[in-house]
Amino acid sequence: MTSLKDSGLAHFRAGRRDLAAAAFRQAAQEYTAANDPQNAAEMANNLSVTLLMMKDFAGALGAVEGTAAVLQRAGERVKQG
């Protein structure tokens, strides 16, 4: 899963948004399957940013639904508003 995260970040930095989105989506699914909601939420946030860059606004919003609550429960500060 870490390799998917790293792959997603590398693709994102290289401007390959479609490949980054695919990697972040798969990483989020795998973290969810592994019962690791915090990392799943972080990958969903990465996916959302990537989708925003691709101008897929509805997809970006859908990707982050529920992530703020997960990250708050994990003790991370989350800006809301």
Summary of the structure (lengths in Angstrom):
residues: 81
radius of gyration: 12.0
end to end distance: 30.5
largest distance: 32.8
contacts: 228
relative contact order: 0.15
helix: 75%
strand: 0%
